[in-house]
Amino acid sequence: MAEHFIIVGGGQSAAQAAVTLRQKKFDGRITIVGEEPHLPYQRPPLSKRYLAKKLEPERLSIRPGRFYAEADVDLKLGVRAVELDLDNKRVRLGDESELVYDGLLLATGSRVRELDVPGHDLDGIYYLRTRDDADAISAHLGPGKRLVIVGGGYIGLEVASVAVSLGAEVVVLEATQRVMSRVVCPEVSAYYDRRHRDAGVELHYGASVAAFHGHDSVDAVEIDSGESYPCDLVVAGIGISPRVELAAKGGLAVDNGIVVDDFALTEIESVFAAGDCTSHPSAHAGRHIRLESVQNAVEQARTAASVFLGQRLPYAEVPWFWSDQYDIKLQIAGLSGDHDSVVMRGDPDSGRFAACYLRGGLLSAVDAINSPRDFIGGKKLIEARSRVDASRLANPSVNLAELV
């Protein structure tokens, strides 16, 4: 039996791998190396309930501290892995110590993309990726505060919904022509546009940031048209990029993420990767993809731990995602990127509807808005690769699960 499994990372994949190893009776050493000082924690609540101060810090943790103690998992927190020696199976840490592994999981996650424009280094400009980021932003939100959000994707809109509910004046600047344009169809974008405007959020499209202004702290955001928006703080949500430097420096293949197979394995035996940092084969997309989702992080980690223990169970889940804004729950199953038609299901004005994406007659994705039944049924249809009749798909009285 292998003796030491090392996990580099402190998020969902890291915690899940440790849990799975112990559940499957691995009795060797487990070490989690986390750059942040906190126990492995959930990131999705950071832009939702945690930012709104409706979730205590300890409830962010995926498992309480006693789990790691009882499961004999060694936590090395607040320290960074700086170098891999794959030939000798060693990980060197920032404190100059070294760990020797029999199995290694890279769960290094991702980092935010930052704006590189004049004034980008002023105080008061925030990016939301960590618990500490959320704490800093939350401390500045409240009645009368003027917040400019750069980016109308999930993070930007979730922050907007929280901030306006706390009494802030919110402006969203989106470089494209609609919100969430990368992930949803125009009909769904239009619905969210209306809901945000109804809540008091000011939305501007085709608005690219040209500069931040202020002395020590930001007090205005200028866009490329020359217009300027006064503010007390800025939150930028313009995407993330995979953290692959450790893997690349160690000699692992990297291509929009650490390249793994459907067993979460890199090209090096017993070296795995999971979560936002990976590029993996997807039967649903027909190519390698990189996913930014909790589901992917959890399932890849389970796969890695199982394969390490000799149980070759491939990862082939239908991707799914969600977003909470106001009283709206958006649940997405599948990947809509290559669709050739969209069938709307239900009336958006009712606040409960779905957008169904078709590719070659097959359902490739579903955006379910306040409609968990459509999400569940749509996910089953995508898994089954069932051909569907568009007229039945459009009928909200038809249960999608019955079309499998």
Protein Blocks (a to p, Z undefined) as FASTA:
>chain_A
ZZbdcdedjbfklmmmmmmmmmnopabdcddddfbfbdcddfklmmmmmmnopacfklmp
mbdfklmmmnopacdehiacfbdcfknopacdfkopacddfbdcddebpaddddddehkl
pghiacdfbfklmmmmmmmgcehiacddehjbfklmmmmmmmmmnopacddddfblbehk
lmmcfklmmmmmmmmmmnopacdehiacfbdcdfkbccbdcdfkopacddfbdcddebja
ddfklmmmnopacehiacddfkopafbehiacedjkbccddfklopacddddfklmmmmm
mmmmmmmnopacddfbdcdddddehjbccddedjfklpcbdcdedjfklopacddddeeh
iafbdcdehilklmmmmmmmmmnopacdfklmmmmkbcfklmZZ
